[in-house]
């Protein structure tokens, strides 16, 4: 009895200490360098000019917009004080700005900066161009108030300002005036980290911005409170996927993105790191150059679509793991239920070699080499390009597979003389509304400038009734499969890995963010 009583007394004494240790382990701490392995060198740090996921991930730590997305992908305020006031006719949006928000150069953000930035975004960004077709005026009503005037009601105004890809980042007015059209090379934003040093092909250093003014709401998706606990985020280009995997296992990296799916089991067994599954991640796509060259021929694109056998390609890129891919003809992820389609009769995954050969003959194809551009930095892009090349050659196409680094591909795809087809992936940010699908845009790479698709997307832009918009989207989807601006493959889920010493990471966002993250080591 005496021993039992002693044990009880010991437990009472030890319990507060144990609870204190648990609380301390869960309390964010400042300091340290977070080392992040990325697949390659970013082509730029100007989100107005780039739709690449890598640029999106990097720049959302440095810049902010008036709005961002919550955990359910709905717009919430960021640099704006609140949701906008909308006039009774639905044409005027009034944005009140948060006061005391500073840029990295120490200057306070005002309405003049917002107006200059949004005008540049509206002229340069794919997302901005979509909205700007309906904008008649944008002005500063006072130092902390911006007014946006539309020509007609729009269902996409606030969402356009909130999507994090190709996003409406706010720069100082003087930076906008210095770089009106060319890519920005002076990186001044309002975000929790500022760019300190960029050594191409070695690292990009972002350090804590001590004068950052965070929102007070709890973290929510990409919004709410943003705390820069680590002293520095060091982004390190590691183009070889096997090296990225090895370095996160050994602790040379704290986080690695875009890993090979065949490493999931191995990462699950390691004692120092753990795997993260990104779902949704990308749906895979081969984009045709429709401005000039061989694939400007409609029948030749239809032949390519008829020939492709999608499931073997998806099995290969998913390392044979069925839980990491799915076949789907919709141009929206299943997770976006409002826009996901299940239309019958679409020429998706036809696997019809005879139809392909007939269409090639009708197109007058004589075996000219088709330049197919891919990269190894996204391993799945290379794998699907290799398999697709073989399938196309099996029906008589001659395919010149050109493998380049991702920065080169993302730049070269806007030069119509450089390629006939290129590989890429479409992420969730482009799928929150049909108007933001770059594959339907006449200004994005590949140039989908079809008149019929254009008319339907214009109707989508001005229609505000949800049921009518859904009917228009069904029509646009059928047109897309008939015109074949691109080949839609399947949905691929992604693999990341993180050291167990990294705490506070939001694992439910499409792209990683490293504010509110701290290190325990």
N, C-alpha and C positions, 0 to 999 in steps of 0.2 A: 504493500500500500504506500509505504514511504517513497519507493522508487517511482510509482505511478504519479504521486503528487509532485515529485521533483520534475518529471517529464512535462507535466502540465504547466508548471511554473516556467520551465524553459521555453515551452511553446509560446506562452503569453509574452515572454521577453523578446523572443526572436521574431514573432509575427510583425510587429511594427517596423523592424529593420528590413524584413523581406519586402513588405509593402513599399517602404521607402525606396528600396533598390529598384523595384518594378516601376514605380512612378518616375524615378530618375532616368531609367532606360527609355521611357516613353516621352520624356521631355525634350523638345528640340534643343539642340545645342549649336552654337555658331562655330565656324571655323572649318578649315580643310579645303582640299582641292578635289572636286568631283571630276573624274576622268571618264569621258564618254567616247566610245568608239563609233564612228560614223563610216558609211560605206565609201566615201570619197570626198574630194574637194568640192565645196559648193561653188556654183557658177557665179554667185553674187550674194549680197546681203541686202537686196532691195525687193521686198515682197510685192511692190507695185508691178514689177516687171517679170516675176517668175511664178509659175504654178507648181514647181517641184516640191515634193514633200520635205526634202532636206532643207530647202530655203525656208519653208513654212516653220519647221521645227526650230531652226536656229533663230530666226528673226522674231518669233513670238516671245523670246526672252528679252529682247532689246526694245521692241516697239510695242505700242498698244493702239487700239482703235476706240471709237466711241462706244462700241458694243462688242461683246464676245458671246460664246455659247456656254450654256449651263450643262449639267450632266445629262440632260435629256435633249440636248442640241437645240435648245430654244434661246433666242436672244436675251441677254441681260446687260445692264449698263456696265461700262468700264470707265472710260474717260468722261462719258456723259454722266451727269448727276443722276438721271432717271430715264425712264422710257420717254420718248418724245411726245409732246402735245401735238395733236393732229387737228387741223381745221375741219369744220363740219362738211366741207366739200371734199375732204380727203386729199387735197392737193398741196397743202403747206404743212411741213414738219418743222417744229421748233425744238431745238436741242439745247438744253441748259448744261453748261460745262462745269465740272468740278473745279473749285478754286484752289490755288496753291500747288498745283501739279507742276513739277519742274522737269525740264529736259536735262539730259546728261551734261549739257554745257552750263547749267545753272539758271537758264532763262525760264520764266514761268510760261506755261502753255496758255495761249489765249485763242479767241475765235479766229483771228487772222491766220494763225498756224493751221487750224482745222480747215478753214476754207481753202487755203493754198494746197494743202495735202489732198483733200478730197477732190479738188479739180484735177490735180495731177493723176490721182488714182482713176478718176472717171475717164481720163483720156488714154491712160496707159495699160491699166489692168483689165484682164478679161472680165472679171466680175464687175468692175467699175463701168466698163463700156456697156454692159447689159443694162444697168440702172440708168446710166447717163442718156440713153435714148429717150428717157421720159423726164429728164431734168430740164427745166427752163431757167432756173436761177438758183444761185447759192450765194449767201452773203452773211456778213457779220452784223447782227443787229445791235450788239454792244460787245464789250470785251469778253463776256462769258456766255453769249447767246448766238447760235447759228440758226439761220432759216434756210430751208431747202424747199424749193417750189417745183412741183411737177406739172407736166402738161396734161396728165390724165391719172386717174387712180391707179395705184400699183400694189400688188400683193407682196412685193419682195423688198420694199425699201429698207426696213430695219434689218431683215435677215441678210441682205447684201452687205450691210455695214458690220455684220457680226461674224461672218464666215472667216475662219482663220487662215485659209489658203488664199494666196494672191490677195491678201487682205488690205483693208483700208487703213493702213498704218498712218499715224500722225507724226509728221516731221516738223522741225522748225521751219518757218516761212522762208528764211534765208537759205536753207538747204534746198528746198524746193526750187527756189529761183536760181540757184547755182547749178542744179541738175534737173532741168525741166523735162528732158526726154531720155538722156543717157543714164546709165545705171549709177546710183548713188555710191560714192566711195568715202563719204564722211558719215559715220554711223552714230547719229544722235537721236535717241528716242526718249521715252518716258518710263521704260520698263524697269524691272527690279535688277537687271544686270546691264552693264555697259561694256562695249567692246574695248578691250585694253591693248590687244596685240593680235595680229594675224600674220602667221608665217605660213604661206601656202605650202601644202603637202606635208606640213609638220603639225601645226596645231592652230586653233583659234581660241584665244583666251577671253572669257567674259568674267568680269569681276563685279562684286556687289556694288550697287549704286546706293550709297549711304543716305542720299536725300530722297529716295523713292517714297512716294506717298501712296500707300496701299488703301484699297477700299476696306471698309470695316466688316462687311458681311463674311460669314464663314466661307471657306473654299467651296466652290461649286463648279464642277467642270473645268473650264478654262478661266473662270472668273472668281469673284470674291477676294478674300485676303490673299496677298502674295508676299511671302516672306523669303528673303534671300538669306538662308542660314549659312550656306557654304561661302567661303571667301571667294571661290573661283570655280567656274565650270570650264574645263579644258576639253574642247572638242578635238578629237584626234582622228584624221582620215586614216582608215585601215582598209584599203580596197579589197584585200583578200579575205573572204568570209571565214576560212579556216583559221586564219591568224586572229581575227576578231574573237572567235569562239575560244581559242586557246588563251588569249589574254584576259578574258573575263573569268575564265576558270582559275588562272594563276594569280589573279588579283592585280594584274597590270592595268586593267580597266575596271571601273566600277559599274559600268553599264555598256551594253553593246546592242545595237539594233540590226534588223535585217539579217538574221542568222539562218543557217540552213536547217530545214525542218528535220533532217535526219539526225540532228544533234539533240533533239528534245529529250530522248531517253537518257542520254549521257549527262545532260545538264541536270536532269531530275535526280541523278545519283550523286552529284558533287556535293561536298560539305560546305563549300564557301560561297557558292552562287545558286541562284534558282531561276528556272525558265519562266517567262511570261508569254502567254498567248494573246496576240492582238486580233480581236474579232469584232467587227469586220476590219479588214486590212486593205486589200486592193482587189478589184476585179481586173483580170488580165485582158489586154487589148493590143491588137496590131493596127496601127493607124496608117491609112494610105495617103500619099501625096496626091491630092486631087486638083492641084493648081496646074501642074505640067508633068510630062513624063508618061511612062507606060501605064501607071495606075490611075491616070485621069480617065482611062477608058472604063466606062460603067460595066460593060459585059465582062471585062477582065477581073474586076473586083467581085462580081457575082460568081465568077468561076472559082476564085480563091475561096469565097465563102462556102460554095458547094462542096469543095474538096476537103475542107478541114475536118478532122476527127478529134473532137475536143477532149474526151475523157482520158485517152492515153497521155495527152499533153499534161492535163491537170494531175494525173497520177504521178507523172515524172517530177513535176515541180514541187509536189507535196510529199516527195520521198516515199510514195506508196501508202501514205497515211490518209485514209478516207476522211478522218475527222478534221483534216486541215483544208479540205476543198469541197466545193459543191458546184453542180451545174445549174445554170439559171439563165433564161433568155432575157430577163428584165434588164432595163437600163438603169435600175435603181436597186440597191441592196434590199434584201428581205427585211432588214432592221428599220428601213424607212417605209413603214406599212402604208402610209398615205399615198406613196407613189409607186410601190412595187406592183408589177403587172404579171399576169399569167395568161397572156393572149395565145389563142390557138392558131395554128397554121403558119407560124413564123419559120423562115428558113434557117433555124438555129441547129447547128450540129447535124447537118444533112448527111455528110459522109457519102456523097454521091459522085463518084469518079466519072461516070459517064456524062452526067450533066455538066461537070466541070470541063471535060474535054470538048463537049459541044459548044459551050460558051466561049472557050478559048479560040476555037475555030471561027466562030461568028465575030469575035473581036479582032481577028486578023493577026493573032499572036504568032510570031515566027521564031520563037526561042531566044528573044533578046534577054540579056541578064537583067534581073530585077534586084535592085540594090536594097538589101534588107538590113537595117541598122539596129544593133543591139549592144548591150553592155554586160560585162561579167560582174560588175560591182553589185548589181542586184542579181544574185545567182539565178533566181527564178526567171528573170527576163532572158538570160542567156539560154537556160535550159529549154524554155518554150520556143525560142527562136530556132534552136537547133532541130527540135522535133518538127516544128512547122515547116522549116526548110525541106526536110526529108519528105514530108507528106506532099508538099507542093511539087517537088521533083518527081515524085511517084506518078503524078498525073501529067507531067510534061513541062512544067515551068522550069526555067533556069534561074536559080537564086544565088546571088552574090551576097553572102553574109558578111557584113562589115562590123567588126567588134571594136568599140571605142569606149573611153571612159565616160562616166555618167555626165560630167560637166560638159564634155564635148557633145554628147548626144542631145542634151537638153538645150544646147545653143544651136547646133546644126539643124535640128528639126524645124527651125523657122526659116531655113534657107531652102527654097523649093528646088534648087538645082543639085542638092546634095544627096537626095535619097528618093526611094519609091515607097518604102514601108519602114516604120520604126516600131519598136516595142515600148510599152509603158504600162502603168497601172492607174486606175481611177479610184480615188479614195472617197471616204464618206463625205468630206466637206463639199465635194462637187455634186452631191446627190441629195441635198436637203430641199432643193427645189429644182424642177427641170430647167429653169432659166440659167442655172449655174453649171450645167453640163457642158464642159469645154468641147466635147466631141461634136456638139451641135453648132459650134460657133464658126463663123466665117473668118474670124480674126485669129483663132488659135492654130497651132501647128496642124497640118493636114488640110486646113481650109475647107470646111463643110459649108460651101456657098450655094447650096442647092436652093432654088427659088421656092419650091413647095415646102421644104422643111423650114425655110425662113419665114414663110407666111404663117405657118402654124405656131412657130415660136413667138412671133410678134403678137399673135392672138393670146398666147399664154401669158405674155408680159402684161397685157392690159386687162385680162379677164380676172375678176375678183371672186366669182362664184366657184366654190370648191368642186362641185359636181361637174360644172362645165369645163373647169381646168383639167379635171381627171379625164374627161372625154377627149379633150385636145391632146393630152399626153399619150393616150392610147393611139391616137391618130399619128402623132409624131413618131412613136415607136415603130409602127408598121412602115411608115415612110423610111425610117432609118434602115430597116432590114431590106427594103427594096432598093434603096440608093447605095447601100453598103459603103458609107464613108470610112468604116473601120470594121474589124472583126472582133466581136465580143466573145471571149472564152468563158472561163468560170471564175468563181469567187475563191480567192486564196486567203487563208488566215496566216498571220505572221508570227515570227518567233523572235523574242528578245531575251536578254538575260541580265540579271542585276545581282551585285554582291549583297550578301545578307547584312552587311554593315550599312547599307543605304536604307534610310527610314523616311517615311512620310510621302513616298512616291504615289501619286494617283495612278492606279493601274487601269482605270476605266475610260481614259481618254484615247482618242484615235492615235494621236501623236504624243510622245512623252514631253513633259514639262518638269523642270528641275527647280522651280521655286517651291517653297514649303517642304523641301527635302533637306535632310541633314545626315551627317555621318557619325557612326559610332565605332571608332577604332582608335 
